[in-house]
Amino acid sequence: MGVDLDELIPEKARREVELTELSGRVISIDAYNMLYQFLTAIRQPDGTPLMDSRGNITSHLSGLFYRTINLLESGIKPIYVFDGKPPSFKEKEIERRRKIKEEAEAKLSIALQRGEVEEARRYAQMSARLTDSMVEDAKKLLSVMGVPYITAPAEGEAQAAYLARKGVAWAAGSQDYDSLLFGSPRLVRNLGITGKRKLPKKDVYVEVKPEIIDAEVMYRELGIDREKLIVIALFLGTDYNPGGVKGVGPKTALKIVKSYPNAREALKAVPKIEGINYEEIFEYFLNPPVIDVASVEWKDPDVEGIRKLLVEEHDFSEERVMNAIDRLKKAIHSIKAIKKQTGLDAWFKK
């Protein structure tokens, strides 16, 4: 889930946009983050995920296929980045998430027995799991679609941020803010949930749009740099030190780090907790394991490969898939001809 920086980010550093305003932009997307969004959102009324006739979950494939086509049709050039091996100091957070899912599964079973549909859906979303076979199917789908993907040596968000920092991508795409800690110059949120969305437990729908966060503007407005932002994150709690420092919120953390001449001194002010090496985490955010990628390519889709994977292996509607493939072919052809847009850069400089 990453660090929660929402309250800290100045209004001048963030802007809602239409998908089409991102036309011509290459965005390195945190694949796991996106797939989990599809797993939780694309479900039956009682929370049951979409499945094929063999009981294999297909919600993630449905979301990935149709959402990626939407992005391409808007002129966006996505690069999906998958997680590799997490750092050892993330084990506690992984274990914490596993327990939450197990508890949610138990509550889901009770809710289904009682016929509590809304509760069942909520617990089903909380218990969503992304298995190795589901990830491999997602990679296979992207390959036959002609959409590039990268498997990171470690954290996907770190690799996505690196691509943006090196100029291979314009921004990193994720719901989490960790890409900023890893050095992405920009973060684009809501790519996987753009459109009308129902509010939890309410019969109310809202329009969700992509949101861009500009790191340079954020640092200027807050009067800090990336290193101090990492220290703030350590106060608030990250995947590597869940819970953070009790009683310290975003504004207090900002005030604390700004009282020190540099981040290294501010880091010493974070109260020590047994088993957590703040210096190691700090260095990891600054220099995570990544692979160098000079360029990527969007290729013509393999029509038969898509049909075989989705229709034959996972029981998707052949008519819907073939119609979507026609859209995909046109979109891939179009993005190759689209020139980079410049309007958004000008907006943040105002």
Residue pairs with C-beta under 8 A, 6 or more apart in sequence:
1 176
1 239
2 157
2 174
2 176
2 177
2 178
2 238
2 239
3 176
3 177
3 178
3 181
3 233
3 236
3 237
3 238
3 239
4 177
4 236
4 237
4 250
5 177
5 180
5 229
5 232
5 233
5 236
5 250
6 177
7 249
7 250
7 251
8 222
8 232
8 250
8 251
8 254
9 177
9 213
9 218
10 217
10 218
10 221
10 222
12 217
12 221
13 213
13 214
13 215
13 217
13 218
13 221
13 348
14 211
14 212
14 213
14 214
15 211
15 212
15 344
15 347
15 348
16 209
16 210
16 211
17 209
17 210
17 211
17 212
17 344
18 209
18 210
19 70
19 71
19 74
19 76
19 194
19 209
19 210
20 74
20 75
21 341
21 343
21 344
22 74
22 75
22 76
22 188
22 210
22 341
22 344
23 74
23 75
23 76
23 338
23 341
24 75
24 77
24 338
24 339
24 340
24 341
25 75
25 76
25 77
25 170
25 171
25 340
25 341
25 344
26 77
26 78
26 79
26 168
26 169
26 170
26 296
27 76
27 77
27 78
27 79
27 169
27 170
27 171
27 172
27 173
27 188
27 191
28 78
28 79
28 81
28 159
28 160
28 161
28 163
28 164
28 168
28 169
28 171
28 172
28 173
29 78
29 79
29 80
29 81
29 160
29 172
29 173
29 174
29 191
30 81
30 156
30 157
30 160
30 172
30 173
30 174
30 176
30 179
31 80
31 81
31 82
31 83
31 138
31 149
31 156
32 82
32 83
32 130
32 135
32 156
33 156
33 157
33 174
33 175
33 176
33 192
34 63
34 64
34 67
34 80
34 173
34 174
34 191
34 192
35 60
35 63
35 64
35 130
35 134
35 135
35 138
36 128
36 130
37 63
37 175
37 192
37 193
38 59
38 60
38 62
38 63
38 64
38 67
38 192
39 49
39 57
39 59
39 60
39 63
39 128
39 129
39 130
40 125
40 128
41 59
41 63
41 125
41 193
42 49
42 50
42 59
42 60
42 62
42 63
43 49
43 50
43 59
43 121
43 124
43 125
44 50
45 117
45 121
46 112
46 117
46 120
46 121
46 124
47 108
47 117
47 120
47 121
47 122
47 123
47 124
47 125
48 124
49 57
49 58
49 59
49 124
49 128
50 57
50 58
50 59
50 62
51 57
51 58
52 58
52 313
52 314
52 315
53 315
56 133
56 314
57 134
58 314
58 315
58 316
60 130
60 134
60 137
60 138
61 137
61 138
61 141
61 310
61 314
61 316
62 316
63 192
64 138
64 141
64 142
65 141
65 145
65 310
65 321
65 324
66 324
67 191
67 192
68 78
68 142
68 145
68 147
69 324
69 327
69 328
69 331
70 194
71 78
71 191
72 78
72 147
72 328
72 331
72 332
72 334
72 335
73 327
73 330
73 331
73 334
75 334
75 335
75 338
75 341
76 191
76 335
77 298
77 335
78 147
78 173
79 147
79 148
79 149
79 150
79 160
79 163
79 168
79 169
79 296
80 138
80 142
80 147
80 148
80 149
80 150
81 149
81 150
81 151
81 152
81 156
81 157
81 159
81 160
81 163
82 135
82 138
82 139
82 149
82 150
82 151
82 152
82 156
83 151
83 152
83 154
83 155
83 156
84 151
84 152
84 153
84 154
84 155
84 156
84 289
85 153
85 154
86 94
86 154
86 155
87 154
87 155
87 240
87 284
89 240
89 276
89 277
89 280
89 281
89 284
90 239
90 240
92 242
92 275
93 239
93 240
93 242
96 242
100 126
101 126
101 127
101 128
101 129
102 127
104 123
104 124
104 126
104 127
105 123
105 127
107 119
107 123
108 120
108 123
108 124
108 127
111 119
111 120
111 123
112 120
118 201
122 200
137 309
137 314
139 149
139 151
140 309
141 306
141 309
141 310
142 148
142 149
143 149
143 302
143 305
144 301
144 302
144 305
144 306
144 309
145 301
145 302
145 306
145 328
146 298
146 299
146 300
146 301
146 302
146 328
146 332
147 298
148 296
148 297
148 298
150 159
150 163
150 291
150 293
150 296
152 158
152 159
152 160
152 289
152 290
152 291
153 159
153 289
153 290
153 291
154 288
154 289
154 290
155 178
155 182
155 288
157 172
157 174
157 176
157 178
157 179
157 182
158 178
158 182
158 288
158 289
158 290
159 288
159 290
159 291
160 169
160 172
160 173
160 174
160 179
160 182
160 184
161 172
161 179
161 180
161 182
161 183
161 184
162 182
162 183
162 288
162 290
163 169
163 172
163 293
164 170
164 171
164 172
164 179
164 184
164 185
164 186
165 183
165 184
165 185
166 292
166 293
168 293
168 294
168 295
168 296
170 186
170 340
171 184
171 185
171 186
171 187
171 188
171 212
172 179
172 182
172 184
172 186
172 187
172 188
173 187
173 188
173 189
173 191
174 187
174 189
175 189
175 190
175 192
175 193
177 187
177 213
178 238
178 239
179 187
180 187
180 213
180 215
180 218
180 226
180 229
181 226
181 229
181 230
181 233
181 238
181 285
182 285
182 288
183 226
183 286
184 215
185 214
185 215
185 216
186 212
186 213
186 214
186 215
187 212
187 213
187 215
188 210
188 211
188 212
188 213
189 210
189 211
189 212
189 213
190 208
190 209
190 210
190 211
191 210
193 208
194 208
194 209
194 210
195 207
195 208
196 205
196 206
196 207
196 208
197 205
197 206
197 208
198 204
198 205
199 205
199 206
212 344
212 348
214 348
215 226
216 348
217 348
219 225
219 226
219 229
222 229
222 254
223 258
224 232
224 254
224 257
224 258
225 263
227 262
227 263
227 264
227 282
227 286
228 257
228 258
228 262
228 263
228 266
230 263
230 282
230 285
230 286
231 253
231 257
231 263
231 266
231 267
231 270
231 282
232 250
232 253
232 254
232 257
233 285
234 241
234 244
234 245
234 267
234 270
234 278
234 281
234 282
235 244
235 245
235 248
235 252
235 253
235 256
235 257
235 270
236 244
236 245
236 248
236 249
236 250
236 253
237 243
237 244
237 245
238 244
238 281
240 276
240 281
240 284
241 273
241 276
241 278
241 281
245 253
245 270
245 271
248 256
256 266
256 269
257 263
257 266
257 269
259 266
260 266
260 269
263 282
267 278
267 279
267 282
270 278
272 278
298 332
298 335
298 336
299 332
300 329
300 332
301 325
301 328
301 329
301 332
303 325
303 329
306 321
306 325
306 328
307 318
307 321
307 322
307 325
310 316
310 321
311 317
311 318
311 321
